[in-house]
Amino acid sequence: MFKPFLICAAVCLAASGVSAQTSASISGVVFDNLDAPLPQAEVRIKNLQSGAQSQIVTTAKGEFSAPGLAVGSYEVGVFVH
């Protein structure tokens, strides 16, 4: 079930020197409506170009990180069971 939660995420594109960017990462913290970190929430990340999807679970502090993603546009959703 999708519930609206605040996601503070930063998209970090990794590039070495002058070469093209080949990988990216998305990380952040999920908070509930009382601004408390949300542990054990499922974060779903979908690449809008390829349709590839990743799922991660937030830590006890509500943190998540998805390294090694293809460079592109992503849709991020949070689900609580």
N, C-alpha and C positions, 0 to 999 in steps of 0.2 A: 504494500500500500504506500503510495507516495504521499508524503506530508511536506508542506512547505517549511524549510529550515533555511537559516542563513548560512551560506557557504562563503567563507573568506578564502579564496583560492588565488594562487599566483601561477601564471604560466611562465615557465622559464625555458627559453630556447637555448640549447647548448650549441655553440659554434666554436670551431678551433681555427684561430688565425683568420685568414681571409676566405677560407673555403665555405661552401654552401652549408646551410644548417641541415643536419641529417637526423637529429633526434630532438625530442622535447620532453618536458615533464610537467605534470600538474600536481600541485600540492596545496593543502589548506587545512582549515579547521572548521568543523561543523558545530553550530550552536543551536540550541532550542530557542523557543520564543521568550524565554526568561534570561537569555544570554549566558546560559550554562553550556559548557562543552558537552557534546552528545556522543558518548561511547557506543561502540558496537553498531553503528549505523552503516548501512550498505551504500557505498558510493559507486554509481555506475557512470562510466565514461564512454562516450560513443564518438568515433571519428565520423564526421559528417560527410567526408568524401568517400571513404572506403566502406563504411558501415561496421568496421571492426569495433568490438566492445571489450571493456575491461571492468572488472568488479573488484572492489577492495572494501575492507571493513575498517572503520575508524578505531583508533587506539582509545585507551582509557581517558585520554585528554581530548578526544574528538578529532585528532589529527589524522590526515591521510596523505599518501604520496604515491604517484604513479610515474615512475621514471621510464625512460626508454620508449616513449611514444613517437610515432611518426609525426613530423611537422604537419600541422593543418588546423582546421577548425573542429572544435569538440563541443558536445552537449554533455553537461554534468548534472546528474540527478541524485538525490538522497532518498533512501527508502528505509523505513523502520518497520520491523515485524512485530 
